[in-house]
Amino acid sequence: MLQIQLGAERAADGDDRLGRTTIGCRPGMSEDEAWQAGRGVWKFNADRALSQDEAQIISTDGTVLAVAKITGITKHGDRYALEGDLLHGDARVGRPTPSPHLSRNPVTYI
């Protein structure tokens, strides 16, 4: 599993490669919003990311915000964004992740 930890919501750069106006997480955001905020753009190993079945978007307190099946990646300069099918209503959403995020980087492999 690829796990992405989001910090607090903030304004996105004016040239956000995914066209977002904000990035990060905030209380009460939907699974769709969490997926859009968390799916990119990151520096990660493309082959390793593609070998993972799922992506889990979590908050800094370890709460699962969204889970998606990884279907591909897109390249954005020297960074990547995940493509995937959001698993709406996954039972893990809203609960503490069973796999704590131990990396100092926002992206880790579990």
Beta strands, then each sheet from edge to edge (+ up, - down):
strand 1: 2-6
strand 2: 10-11
strand 3: 22-23
strand 4: 40-42
strand 5: 54-59
strand 6: 64-76
strand 7: 79-86
strand 8: 107-109
sheet 1: 4+ 7- 6+ 5- 1- 8+
sheet 2: 2+ 3-
end
